[in-house]
């Protein structure tokens, strides 16, 4: 998850940098906004990835338990 979050943050940093650069924003302001956006993007992707992984793991465990019980709980 951390690798995906880091890649998203790096890509987001460069995208935000180019948007600020083409919008004629001061270099310092552009870099601070891009850095802030990259940090936020890192945390959002990290949390979303963790939630998705837990949902998938819970579903896999539930399917295994249902199979071990002989199909109980299936409708």
Secondary structure as UniProt FT lines:
FT   HELIX           2..22
FT   TURN            23..24
FT   HELIX           27..68
FT   TURN            69..70
FT   TURN            72..73
//
